Amino acid sequence: MKHEICKDADIPDTGSLVAKTTDKLILVSHHLCPYVQRAAISLAEKGVPFERVTIDLANKPAWFKAISPLGKVPLLRVRQHGEETVIFESAVILEFLEETEVNPLHPADPYARARHRAWIEFGSAILNAIGRFYSAANETAFRAESETLSAMFDRLEAELADRTAPGLWFAGERFSLVDAVYGPIFRYFDVFDRIGDFGILAGKPLARAWRKALSARQSIKQAVDPDYPQRLEAFLRAKASYLSKLIRQDDQATALPRVRSA
């Protein structure tokens, strides 16, 4: 198991009245899971120390099966006064952290908060569409899923254009949970762009600028290991999908020719 203590010292205290918990927090993780990344980003933005334990979902340890009702990550193990509570599902973990930690990432206004929660759900729908995109078995399905993703980002582009406050982030100048959710989404495109130009973000300057700002955010960069791109590409290459076929074709096109002996 891999253990990691994560902190982000440059996140300012917003003066929240919520007291910082004295609980010990353990985030049960997987190298590629974007939902784990959401929780790790939130914890880092709040400046909360936590331990990170990475498991192999293809070979789940017995202790994980015993405490994970759905057999999925992330899990947040909260240890306090000799007792442990296991929180599962990323949305629940994010809300728990909002309720128990300082430096809130949700807006205070209930209408704005509801809007942010809705766009977080839209982010989950995008992740599902990304999964269908990289799993599409043939070119026809692949093109259809590409168009679906492009249309979803069109909706996002329109939402960004309607922002009342200028700034780098979804809500303008203030980083929020919506940003924490979309950072892992855009990270997929760092690998997709190495495979080919699928035009999904074409003609969407606001989404592209948001992607650039998110990729430079320390909490988002540290939410994955440095070898994340290689791990994701290996995962995609191993799938029996149209995208894996494109990766293998690219491998063959860039391979150096063999040197024949005289």
C-alpha positions in Angstrom: 0.0 0.0 0.0 1.1 3.5 -0.7 0.9 6.2 2.0 1.1 9.9 1.4 0.6 12.9 3.7 -0.9 15.8 1.7 -1.0 19.5 2.7 -1.4 22.7 0.8 0.0 25.6 2.9 -0.8 28.4 0.4 -4.6 28.1 0.8 -5.7 31.0 2.9 -8.1 30.6 5.9 -11.4 32.2 5.0 -12.4 32.7 8.6 -15.1 30.0 8.6 -16.8 29.4 11.9 -16.6 25.7 11.4 -13.8 24.3 13.6 -11.1 22.2 12.1 -11.6 18.6 13.0 -9.0 16.7 15.0 -10.0 13.5 13.3 -7.4 11.3 11.5 -8.4 11.1 7.9 -7.4 8.3 5.6 -8.3 8.5 1.9 -8.5 5.1 0.2 -7.5 5.7 -3.3 -6.8 4.3 -6.8 -4.1 5.7 -9.2 -6.6 6.7 -12.0 -9.9 7.3 -10.2 -11.1 10.9 -10.9 -13.6 10.7 -8.0 -10.7 10.1 -5.6 -9.0 13.1 -7.1 -12.0 15.3 -6.2 -11.6 14.4 -2.5 -7.8 14.8 -2.6 -8.1 18.3 -4.2 -10.7 19.3 -1.6 -8.6 18.2 1.3 -5.5 20.0 -0.1 -7.5 23.2 -0.7 -8.7 23.1 2.9 -5.2 22.5 4.2 -6.2 19.3 5.9 -3.5 16.7 6.6 -4.6 13.2 5.5 -3.1 9.8 4.8 -3.6 8.3 1.4 -3.7 4.6 0.9 -3.7 3.3 -2.7 -5.2 -0.1 -3.6 -5.4 -2.2 -6.7 -9.1 -2.4 -7.7 -8.3 -5.5 -9.8 -7.2 -7.3 -6.7 -9.1 -5.7 -3.8 -7.7 -6.5 -0.4 -9.9 -8.2 2.1 -10.0 -5.3 4.5 -11.3 -3.0 1.7 -14.1 -5.4 0.8 -15.1 -5.5 4.4 -15.5 -1.7 4.7 -16.6 -0.7 1.2 -20.4 -1.4 0.7 -20.1 -0.7 -3.1 -16.6 -2.0 -3.6 -15.5 1.4 -5.0 -13.1 4.2 -4.2 -12.9 6.8 -2.7 -13.5 5.9 0.9 -12.7 8.3 3.7 -11.8 6.5 6.9 -12.4 8.9 9.8 -10.8 7.9 13.1 -11.7 9.7 16.2 -11.5 8.8 19.9 -10.6 5.2 19.1 -13.5 4.7 16.7 -13.7 4.7 12.9 -16.4 5.9 10.5 -16.2 4.9 6.9 -17.7 7.4 4.4 -18.2 6.3 0.8 -19.2 8.1 -2.4 -17.3 11.1 -3.5 -20.2 13.5 -3.3 -20.9 12.6 0.3 -17.2 12.9 1.2 -17.1 16.4 -0.3 -20.1 17.5 1.6 -18.8 16.0 4.8 -15.6 18.0 4.4 -17.6 21.1 3.8 -19.5 20.5 7.1 -16.5 19.6 9.2 -13.5 21.6 7.9 -12.6 25.3 7.5 -12.0 27.0 4.1 -15.4 26.2 2.5 -15.3 25.6 -1.2 -19.1 26.0 -1.7 -20.6 29.5 -2.0 -22.5 30.7 1.0 -25.6 31.7 -0.9 -28.0 28.8 -1.1 -29.0 29.5 -4.7 -25.4 29.7 -5.9 -24.6 26.6 -3.9 -27.5 24.7 -5.5 -26.2 25.8 -8.9 -22.7 24.6 -8.1 -24.0 21.2 -7.0 -25.9 20.9 -10.2 -22.8 21.5 -12.3 -20.9 19.0 -10.2 -23.5 16.5 -11.2 -23.0 17.6 -14.8 -19.3 16.9 -14.3 -20.2 13.3 -13.2 -22.2 12.9 -16.4 -19.2 14.1 -18.4 -17.1 11.5 -16.7 -19.6 8.8 -17.8 -19.5 10.1 -21.3 -15.7 10.0 -21.3 -15.9 6.4 -20.2 -18.1 5.6 -23.1 -15.8 7.5 -25.4 -12.7 5.6 -24.6 -14.6 2.3 -24.4 -16.4 2.6 -27.8 -15.8 -0.6 -29.8 -15.8 0.8 -33.3 -15.3 4.0 -35.2 -19.0 4.8 -35.6 -19.6 4.6 -31.8 -16.4 6.5 -31.2 -17.4 9.4 -33.4 -20.9 9.4 -31.8 -19.4 9.6 -28.3 -17.0 12.3 -29.4 -19.9 14.4 -30.7 -21.8 13.8 -27.4 -18.8 15.0 -25.4 -18.4 18.0 -27.6 -22.0 19.0 -27.1 -21.7 18.6 -23.3 -18.7 21.0 -23.4 -20.7 23.4 -25.5 -23.2 23.6 -22.7 -20.4 24.2 -20.3 -18.9 26.9 -22.5 -22.2 28.7 -22.5 -22.4 28.5 -18.7 -18.9 30.0 -18.4 -19.9 32.8 -20.8 -22.7 33.7 -18.4 -20.4 34.3 -15.4 -21.1 37.5 -13.7 -17.6 37.8 -12.2 -14.4 37.6 -14.2 -11.6 35.3 -13.1 -9.9 32.0 -13.7 -12.4 29.7 -12.0 -15.9 28.5 -12.6 -17.3 31.3 -10.3 -14.7 33.9 -11.2 -12.0 34.7 -8.7 -12.8 32.1 -6.1 -11.8 28.4 -6.4 -14.8 26.2 -5.7 -15.8 22.5 -5.5 -16.9 22.8 -9.2 -13.2 23.5 -10.0 -12.1 20.5 -7.9 -14.5 18.3 -9.9 -13.5 19.6 -13.4 -9.7 19.4 -12.8 -9.7 15.6 -13.1 -12.0 15.8 -16.1 -9.7 18.0 -18.1 -6.7 15.9 -17.1 -8.1 13.1 -19.4 -7.5 15.4 -22.3 -3.8 15.7 -21.6 -3.6 12.1 -22.7 -6.3 12.2 -25.3 -4.4 15.0 -27.1 -1.3 12.9 -27.3 -3.3 10.2 -29.2 -5.1 12.5 -31.7 -7.0 15.7 -32.3 -10.7 14.7 -31.7 -12.0 18.3 -31.7 -14.0 17.9 -28.5 -12.8 21.2 -27.1 -12.4 23.0 -30.4 -14.2 26.4 -30.6 -14.5 26.6 -26.8 -12.0 29.2 -25.7 -13.5 29.6 -22.2 -13.3 25.9 -21.4 -9.8 25.7 -22.8 -8.7 28.7 -20.6 -10.3 27.1 -17.6 -8.5 23.8 -18.4 -5.2 25.7 -18.5 -5.8 27.4 -15.2 -6.9 24.1 -13.5 -3.8 22.2 -14.8 -1.5 24.8 -13.1 -3.3 24.6 -9.7 -1.1 22.9 -7.1 -3.9 21.0 -5.4 -4.9 19.5 -8.8 -1.4 18.7 -9.9 -0.6 16.9 -6.6 -3.9 14.9 -6.7 -2.2 12.2 -8.9 1.2 10.6 -9.0 3.8 12.0 -11.6 3.3 8.8 -13.7 -0.4 9.3 -14.1 -0.2 10.0 -17.9 1.7 6.8 -18.4 -0.7 4.8 -16.3 -3.8 6.2 -18.0 -2.3 5.5 -21.5 -1.4 2.0 -20.5 -5.0 1.5 -19.3 -6.4 2.8 -22.5 -4.0 0.8 -24.7 -5.1 -2.4 -22.9 -8.8 -1.9 -23.7 -10.4 -3.7 -26.7 -11.7 -0.3 -28.0 -11.4 1.9 -31.1 -9.2 4.3 -29.1 -6.8 1.5 -28.1 -6.6 0.6 -31.8 -5.5 4.3 -32.5 -2.9 4.1 -29.8 -1.4 0.9 -31.1 -1.4 2.4 -34.7 0.5 5.4 -33.3 2.9 3.1 -31.5 3.7 1.3 -34.8 4.0 4.6 -36.7 6.5 6.0 -34.3 8.5 2.9 -33.7 12.1 3.0 -34.9 12.9 0.7 -37.8 14.9 -2.4 -37.0 18.6 -2.3 -38.1 19.4 -5.2 -40.2 22.8 -6.9 -39.7 25.1 -7.1 -42.7 
